[in-house]
Amino acid sequence: MIEVREATELESQSWLDGWRDRLQAWYGDFSAEPQWVQRHIEKNLTRWSDAAQRHLFTLCDGGEPVGQLALSQITDPPSVMLNDLWVRPQLRRRGYGRAALSWALQWAPQHADQLMVIGRGGDPAQDALFASIETRALQMVKPLTRNDSRPTTATGRAMRPEEFGPWRAGQEIGYVNEIVGSGIASREEAQAKAAQQFDELLPDGVDTANHTFLCVEADGEVVATNWLAHHYSPATSFVLGVEVEEAHRGKGYGRVAMQLGEQASLEAGDSQLALNVFGQNLPAIGLYEAMGYGAAEKIRSLRFGS
């Protein structure tokens, strides 16, 4: 059994310094781009500092501190965020982490309708600890290297202006369905969010600067598309929408679309490619992992009373 109390000012400063170091190690494992790493560190620190309410607790056993638990209340979406759960390295594997999470799951419903956790992927300890909290999405990233080999099963070309309207409509529908399927938002909320995001991202349609729209063709037919934003974050292009036509799935065209996207990202001057994928899309996650993408962030959430 652990005791939980509010952290002292000295403990709070020590925790913040240590958390910053842990964030550096976390994101540094996924990228050699210092500015990208720093951007993600600052994103976490800002999420904490800008929260409506912040609560840093010290975990104790017999009165002795064994770790810290950082919880914050955020408004978008209304949630309790588990920002950090840290146990002293020499005291791990004694159940303190599970006890702290159990305490957080009792505390959080008094303050919000759901608990959110953003952690790192590829960490068996975190996966085990948060196994009861559903994975909603992953942010994945891959360092790129120049490769002169080109896909042989299909060819790529730029999307034509007359193809853009129908493509955008299909992308919005697919995005809404993925949001709803992930449990992040209702259909009405998802439709409003999708329309707003597409308008903001693509003010000039197919001619929007720093965006690439690729069509993958096989036997004269478009079988897949890939939409990328270049310089989305430092040295990084971002896949905003990759899709294979339903009749052509399972034929390797998704991999081709990603390979062409990687080449386009390098040509745009970026050295890595990132993407978000919803947690229920296991085939896509498997493809990205096989292509060398690592899950820099795993977004989990648990809605209370559902």
QUIURFEN-V406275 format. One record per residue. RES is the residue in one letter. OMEGA is omega in degrees with one decimal (none if undefined). D_LAST is the distance of its C-alpha to the last C-alpha in Angstrom with 2 decimals. Layout:
{{RES | OMEGA | D_LAST} {RES | OMEGA | D_LAST}}
//
This chain:
{{M | 177.4 | 27.82} {I | 169.5 | 27.88} {E | -178.7 | 28.61} {V | 178.1 | 27.06} {R | 175.8 | 29.12} {E | 179.0 | 29.65} {A | 174.8 | 31.86} {T | 178.6 | 35.45} {E | 179.0 | 37.03} {L | 177.6 | 38.92} {E | -179.3 | 35.87} {S | 179.9 | 34.01} {Q | 178.3 | 36.89} {S | 178.2 | 37.23} {W | -177.7 | 33.55} {L | 177.7 | 33.78} {D | 179.8 | 36.90} {G | 179.3 | 35.40} {W | 177.9 | 32.20} {R | 177.8 | 34.44} {D | 179.7 | 36.36} {R | 176.1 | 33.29} {L | 177.5 | 32.12} {Q | 179.8 | 35.67} {A | -178.8 | 35.61} {W | -175.3 | 32.17} {Y | 176.3 | 33.04} {G | 176.3 | 36.65} {D | -174.4 | 35.69} {F | -176.0 | 34.55} {S | 174.9 | 37.26} {A | -179.8 | 40.91} {E | -174.5 | 40.78} {P | -177.3 | 41.08} {Q | 176.9 | 40.02} {W | 178.8 | 36.82} {V | -178.9 | 35.99} {Q | 178.5 | 36.87} {R | -178.8 | 34.77} {H | 174.4 | 31.63} {I | -178.7 | 32.62} {E | 178.4 | 33.12} {K | 178.6 | 29.81} {N | -179.6 | 28.02} {L | 179.2 | 30.42} {T | 177.7 | 30.05} {R | 178.3 | 26.25} {W | -174.6 | 26.77} {S | -177.6 | 29.71} {D | -178.0 | 28.26} {A | 179.3 | 24.93} {A | 176.5 | 24.54} {Q | 177.8 | 24.44} {R | -178.6 | 25.40} {H | 175.3 | 25.19} {L | -177.6 | 27.23} {F | 172.6 | 27.18} {T | 178.6 | 29.75} {L | -177.2 | 28.84} {C | 172.4 | 31.60} {D | -176.4 | 32.81} {G | -179.9 | 35.62} {G | -179.1 | 36.00} {E | 178.8 | 36.59} {P | 177.9 | 34.42} {V | -179.4 | 32.74} {G | -179.8 | 30.56} {Q | 178.3 | 28.49} {L | -179.9 | 24.91} {A | 178.0 | 24.47} {L | 177.6 | 21.42} {S | 176.9 | 21.55} {Q | -178.3 | 19.78} {I | -175.0 | 19.99} {T | -176.3 | 19.72} {D | -7.1 | 19.43} {P | -179.5 | 16.56} {P | -171.9 | 15.64} {S | 160.9 | 14.59} {V | 178.3 | 15.99} {M | 171.3 | 18.10} {L | -175.1 | 19.36} {N | -177.1 | 22.82} {D | 171.9 | 24.68} {L | -173.6 | 24.67} {W | 174.9 | 28.28} {V | 179.4 | 30.06} {R | -174.1 | 33.86} {P | -176.5 | 35.05} {Q | -177.6 | 37.24} {L | -179.1 | 34.42} {R | -177.6 | 31.88} {R | 176.0 | 30.79} {R | 177.6 | 30.75} {G | -178.8 | 27.01} {Y | 179.7 | 26.99} {G | 179.1 | 24.53} {R | 178.6 | 21.94} {A | 179.1 | 22.67} {A | 178.3 | 22.27} {L | 178.0 | 18.89} {S | 177.7 | 17.73} {W | 179.5 | 19.19} {A | -179.7 | 17.53} {L | 173.1 | 14.02} {Q | -176.4 | 15.16} {W | -170.6 | 16.83} {A | -177.6 | 14.50} {P | 176.7 | 11.87} {Q | -173.0 | 15.11} {H | -178.9 | 15.99} {A | -178.8 | 13.19} {D | 179.0 | 9.57} {Q | 174.9 | 9.80} {L | 176.2 | 12.42} {M | 177.6 | 14.83} {V | 172.1 | 17.62} {I | -179.3 | 20.70} {G | -179.7 | 22.94} {R | 173.9 | 25.79} {G | 177.1 | 25.80} {G | -179.4 | 28.13} {D | -176.9 | 27.54} {P | -179.6 | 26.91} {A | 177.8 | 26.32} {Q | 179.7 | 23.51} {D | 179.4 | 22.00} {A | -177.5 | 22.14} {L | -174.7 | 20.86} {F | -175.7 | 17.75} {A | -178.1 | 17.15} {S | -178.8 | 13.64} {I | -170.7 | 12.67} {E | 174.5 | 12.69} {T | -178.0 | 15.89} {R | -176.6 | 15.56} {A | 175.0 | 19.30} {L | 167.0 | 22.68} {Q | -175.4 | 25.80} {M | -177.5 | 28.80} {V | 180.0 | 32.48} {K | 170.3 | 35.83} {P | -175.7 | 39.33} {L | 173.1 | 41.68} {T | -178.9 | 45.20} {R | -179.0 | 47.78} {N | -176.5 | 48.22} {D | -179.1 | 50.93} {S | -179.4 | 49.64} {R | 176.1 | 48.21} {P | -177.9 | 45.93} {T | -176.0 | 48.22} {T | -178.6 | 45.92} {A | 179.0 | 45.32} {T | 179.7 | 46.49} {G | 175.2 | 44.87} {R | 177.2 | 45.92} {A | 176.5 | 44.83} {M | 179.4 | 42.84} {R | -177.7 | 45.17} {P | -177.5 | 44.71} {E | 178.7 | 44.38} {E | -170.6 | 41.52} {F | -176.8 | 39.42} {G | 177.9 | 38.13} {P | 178.7 | 36.74} {W | -178.9 | 35.36} {R | -179.8 | 33.50} {A | 178.9 | 31.99} {G | 179.0 | 30.75} {Q | 179.5 | 29.41} {E | 179.7 | 27.38} {I | -179.8 | 25.82} {G | -179.5 | 25.04} {Y | 178.1 | 23.59} {V | -179.3 | 21.27} {N | 179.6 | 20.08} {E | 178.5 | 19.52} {I | -179.2 | 17.53} {V | -179.6 | 15.20} {G | -179.7 | 15.11} {S | -178.9 | 14.33} {G | -176.8 | 11.11} {I | -175.4 | 13.14} {A | 175.3 | 13.71} {S | -179.9 | 13.92} {R | 179.9 | 17.12} {E | 178.3 | 19.02} {E | -178.5 | 18.41} {A | -180.0 | 19.30} {Q | 178.7 | 22.45} {A | -179.6 | 23.67} {K | -177.9 | 23.13} {A | -179.2 | 24.92} {A | 179.8 | 27.84} {Q | -177.7 | 28.38} {Q | 179.7 | 28.35} {F | 178.3 | 30.75} {D | -178.8 | 33.07} {E | -175.9 | 33.19} {L | -171.1 | 33.73} {L | -178.4 | 36.29} {P | -179.1 | 38.53} {D | 176.1 | 41.47} {G | -176.9 | 39.80} {V | -179.5 | 41.30} {D | 179.5 | 43.83} {T | -176.9 | 41.40} {A | 176.4 | 42.98} {N | 173.8 | 41.68} {H | 175.9 | 39.59} {T | 177.0 | 40.49} {F | -175.4 | 39.51} {L | 170.4 | 40.55} {C | 176.5 | 41.08} {V | -178.1 | 41.60} {E | 172.2 | 44.17} {A | -178.4 | 45.25} {D | 175.6 | 48.17} {G | -177.4 | 48.17} {E | 175.7 | 44.56} {V | -176.5 | 41.65} {V | -179.6 | 39.17} {A | 175.3 | 36.97} {T | 176.6 | 36.55} {N | -179.6 | 35.73} {W | -177.6 | 35.23} {L | 170.9 | 36.02} {A | -178.8 | 36.42} {H | -178.4 | 39.22} {H | -178.5 | 39.55} {Y | 169.1 | 35.85} {S | -172.4 | 36.00} {P | 176.3 | 39.10} {A | -170.0 | 40.85} {T | 166.0 | 37.74} {S | -176.1 | 37.06} {F | 175.8 | 33.53} {V | -180.0 | 32.35} {L | 177.7 | 30.54} {G | 174.4 | 30.40} {V | -175.9 | 31.79} {E | 174.2 | 31.61} {V | 177.7 | 33.52} {E | -171.3 | 34.35} {E | -177.4 | 32.55} {A | -175.3 | 35.87} {H | 179.3 | 36.93} {R | -179.4 | 33.98} {G | -178.5 | 34.81} {K | 177.5 | 38.34} {G | -176.9 | 38.08} {Y | 174.9 | 38.06} {G | 176.8 | 34.94} {R | 178.7 | 36.93} {V | -180.0 | 39.92} {A | 178.9 | 37.99} {M | 178.0 | 36.81} {Q | 178.3 | 40.36} {L | 176.9 | 41.80} {G | 177.4 | 39.26} {E | 178.3 | 40.34} {Q | 179.3 | 43.96} {A | 179.5 | 43.31} {S | 176.8 | 41.63} {L | -179.8 | 44.67} {E | 178.0 | 47.00} {A | 176.9 | 45.23} {G | 177.9 | 45.97} {D | -176.3 | 42.61} {S | 174.9 | 42.39} {Q | -178.4 | 38.77} {L | -178.7 | 36.05} {A | -179.9 | 32.34} {L | 169.2 | 29.30} {N | 175.7 | 25.53} {V | -179.6 | 23.70} {F | -171.2 | 20.07} {G | -178.7 | 18.63} {Q | -177.1 | 18.24} {N | -174.3 | 21.93} {L | 177.7 | 23.46} {P | 179.9 | 26.87} {A | 178.7 | 27.40} {I | 178.5 | 26.43} {G | 178.6 | 28.92} {L | -177.2 | 31.58} {Y | 177.7 | 31.30} {E | 179.5 | 31.48} {A | -179.9 | 34.51} {M | 175.7 | 36.13} {G | 177.5 | 35.91} {Y | 177.2 | 32.94} {G | -179.1 | 31.16} {A | -179.9 | 27.60} {A | 177.8 | 28.50} {E | 173.3 | 24.92} {K | -178.4 | 21.58} {I | -179.6 | 18.63} {R | 174.3 | 15.37} {S | 178.4 | 12.06} {L | 178.4 | 8.85} {R | -176.9 | 6.13} {F | 177.0 | 5.56} {G | 179.6 | 3.82} {S | none | 0.00}}
//
